[in-house]
């Protein structure tokens, strides 16, 4: 298991099982090492529209195996825990309340 700090100062768990799930997608193999970076220094973070306890961390990457894409790291929060649910590449970030940056 890996532990990362997010841009809000929370510790986020990435379990071996969740990492294995992420790596089932060949396009994610070279980007798995970027998960911690995206959590700590995202371009922006949005709250999930379907689950208010879930946040979507985004960073744009050029020249991935499938072209220029957004890397999204999905994190679920509770009062005493935060864990990465999944991470994936997408053409377009989901809509929702922007939580980071705060300005």
Secondary structure, 3 states (H helix, E strand, C coil): CEEEECCCCCEEEECHHHHHHHHCCHHHHHHHHHHHHHHHCCCEEEECCCCCCEEEEEEEEEEECCEEEEEEEEEEECCCCEEEEEEEEECCCCCCCEEECCC
